[in-house]
Amino acid sequence: MYYPKGKFLILGFKDPFLAARLIALGIYPGKELEIKRKALLGGAFYVEVDCCHFALREDELFGLELKQLTDGGAVV
């Protein structure tokens, strides 16, 4: 499966419950999110938002509406 790597602009959320959790962490629309890498055994993605690093589950990451700003390749 292809996982994007690079910088993205957060446009919104696909799930209101997920939105509440991520907003509490400081991840909300208008912020820039950078996908750094995927965990070796799968499941988590390491991302950076405003110089803060987070580990997001796959369903959390794909629950965001993102617009790609730069192409960083693919994370396998």
ChimeraX commands (.cxc) that place a marker at each C-alpha (Angstrom):
marker #1 position 0.00,0.00,0.00 radius 0.5
marker #1 position 1.22,3.51,-0.84 radius 0.5
marker #1 position 1.60,6.00,2.01 radius 0.5
marker #1 position 2.36,9.59,1.12 radius 0.5
marker #1 position 5.35,11.33,2.63 radius 0.5
marker #1 position 5.84,15.07,2.58 radius 0.5
marker #1 position 4.13,18.25,3.70 radius 0.5
marker #1 position 0.37,18.72,3.74 radius 0.5
marker #1 position -2.12,21.41,4.64 radius 0.5
marker #1 position -4.91,20.20,6.94 radius 0.5
marker #1 position -8.24,21.14,5.33 radius 0.5
marker #1 position -10.62,19.44,7.74 radius 0.5
marker #1 position -11.77,16.21,9.36 radius 0.5
marker #1 position -13.90,13.33,8.13 radius 0.5
marker #1 position -15.08,12.33,11.64 radius 0.5
marker #1 position -16.30,14.72,14.39 radius 0.5
marker #1 position -15.02,12.47,17.22 radius 0.5
marker #1 position -11.58,12.35,15.66 radius 0.5
marker #1 position -11.73,16.13,15.19 radius 0.5
marker #1 position -12.27,16.68,18.92 radius 0.5
marker #1 position -9.29,14.52,19.85 radius 0.5
marker #1 position -6.89,16.04,17.33 radius 0.5
marker #1 position -7.94,19.63,18.04 radius 0.5
marker #1 position -7.14,18.99,21.72 radius 0.5
marker #1 position -3.63,18.00,20.59 radius 0.5
marker #1 position -3.24,21.17,18.49 radius 0.5
marker #1 position -3.84,19.53,15.12 radius 0.5
marker #1 position -6.55,21.51,13.33 radius 0.5
marker #1 position -7.47,22.94,9.90 radius 0.5
marker #1 position -5.03,25.49,8.54 radius 0.5
marker #1 position -1.98,23.87,10.14 radius 0.5
marker #1 position 0.83,22.30,8.14 radius 0.5
marker #1 position 1.44,18.59,8.79 radius 0.5
marker #1 position 4.57,16.74,7.69 radius 0.5
marker #1 position 4.60,12.95,7.51 radius 0.5
marker #1 position 8.08,11.91,8.63 radius 0.5
marker #1 position 7.90,8.10,8.48 radius 0.5
marker #1 position 5.82,5.00,9.09 radius 0.5
marker #1 position 6.52,2.66,12.00 radius 0.5
marker #1 position 8.46,-0.47,11.08 radius 0.5
marker #1 position 5.77,-2.94,12.12 radius 0.5
marker #1 position 2.94,-0.88,10.68 radius 0.5
marker #1 position 0.09,0.97,12.25 radius 0.5
marker #1 position 1.56,4.30,13.31 radius 0.5
marker #1 position 2.81,7.29,11.34 radius 0.5
marker #1 position 5.23,9.80,12.81 radius 0.5
marker #1 position 4.13,13.32,11.92 radius 0.5
marker #1 position 5.20,16.85,12.79 radius 0.5
marker #1 position 2.83,19.78,13.37 radius 0.5
marker #1 position 4.23,23.12,14.59 radius 0.5
marker #1 position 7.56,21.58,15.70 radius 0.5
marker #1 position 5.67,18.98,17.80 radius 0.5
marker #1 position 6.00,15.30,16.94 radius 0.5
marker #1 position 3.06,12.90,17.13 radius 0.5
marker #1 position 2.41,9.24,16.38 radius 0.5
marker #1 position -0.95,8.90,14.62 radius 0.5
marker #1 position -2.70,5.63,13.84 radius 0.5
marker #1 position -3.44,4.94,10.19 radius 0.5
marker #1 position -7.19,5.55,10.64 radius 0.5
marker #1 position -6.46,8.88,12.37 radius 0.5
marker #1 position -4.16,10.06,9.59 radius 0.5
marker #1 position -6.55,9.06,6.83 radius 0.5
marker #1 position -9.42,10.66,8.79 radius 0.5
marker #1 position -7.87,14.04,7.93 radius 0.5
marker #1 position -8.65,15.94,4.75 radius 0.5
marker #1 position -5.23,16.93,3.44 radius 0.5
marker #1 position -3.85,18.91,0.52 radius 0.5
marker #1 position -0.33,17.94,-0.50 radius 0.5
marker #1 position 2.16,20.84,-0.52 radius 0.5
marker #1 position 5.37,18.95,-1.35 radius 0.5
marker #1 position 6.14,15.51,-2.67 radius 0.5
marker #1 position 8.45,13.63,-0.37 radius 0.5
marker #1 position 8.09,10.23,-2.03 radius 0.5
marker #1 position 6.45,7.17,-0.51 radius 0.5
marker #1 position 6.69,5.52,2.87 radius 0.5
marker #1 position 6.49,1.74,2.67 radius 0.5
marker link #1:1,2 radius 0.2
marker link #1:2,3 radius 0.2
marker link #1:3,4 radius 0.2
marker link #1:4,5 radius 0.2
marker link #1:5,6 radius 0.2
marker link #1:6,7 radius 0.2
marker link #1:7,8 radius 0.2
marker link #1:8,9 radius 0.2
marker link #1:9,10 radius 0.2
marker link #1:10,11 radius 0.2
marker link #1:11,12 radius 0.2
marker link #1:12,13 radius 0.2
marker link #1:13,14 radius 0.2
marker link #1:14,15 radius 0.2
marker link #1:15,16 radius 0.2
marker link #1:16,17 radius 0.2
marker link #1:17,18 radius 0.2
marker link #1:18,19 radius 0.2
marker link #1:19,20 radius 0.2
marker link #1:20,21 radius 0.2
marker link #1:21,22 radius 0.2
marker link #1:22,23 radius 0.2
marker link #1:23,24 radius 0.2
marker link #1:24,25 radius 0.2
marker link #1:25,26 radius 0.2
marker link #1:26,27 radius 0.2
marker link #1:27,28 radius 0.2
marker link #1:28,29 radius 0.2
marker link #1:29,30 radius 0.2
marker link #1:30,31 radius 0.2
marker link #1:31,32 radius 0.2
marker link #1:32,33 radius 0.2
marker link #1:33,34 radius 0.2
marker link #1:34,35 radius 0.2
marker link #1:35,36 radius 0.2
marker link #1:36,37 radius 0.2
marker link #1:37,38 radius 0.2
marker link #1:38,39 radius 0.2
marker link #1:39,40 radius 0.2
marker link #1:40,41 radius 0.2
marker link #1:41,42 radius 0.2
marker link #1:42,43 radius 0.2
marker link #1:43,44 radius 0.2
marker link #1:44,45 radius 0.2
marker link #1:45,46 radius 0.2
marker link #1:46,47 radius 0.2
marker link #1:47,48 radius 0.2
marker link #1:48,49 radius 0.2
marker link #1:49,50 radius 0.2
marker link #1:50,51 radius 0.2
marker link #1:51,52 radius 0.2
marker link #1:52,53 radius 0.2
marker link #1:53,54 radius 0.2
marker link #1:54,55 radius 0.2
marker link #1:55,56 radius 0.2
marker link #1:56,57 radius 0.2
marker link #1:57,58 radius 0.2
marker link #1:58,59 radius 0.2
marker link #1:59,60 radius 0.2
marker link #1:60,61 radius 0.2
marker link #1:61,62 radius 0.2
marker link #1:62,63 radius 0.2
marker link #1:63,64 radius 0.2
marker link #1:64,65 radius 0.2
marker link #1:65,66 radius 0.2
marker link #1:66,67 radius 0.2
marker link #1:67,68 radius 0.2
marker link #1:68,69 radius 0.2
marker link #1:69,70 radius 0.2
marker link #1:70,71 radius 0.2
marker link #1:71,72 radius 0.2
marker link #1:72,73 radius 0.2
marker link #1:73,74 radius 0.2
marker link #1:74,75 radius 0.2
marker link #1:75,76 radius 0.2
view
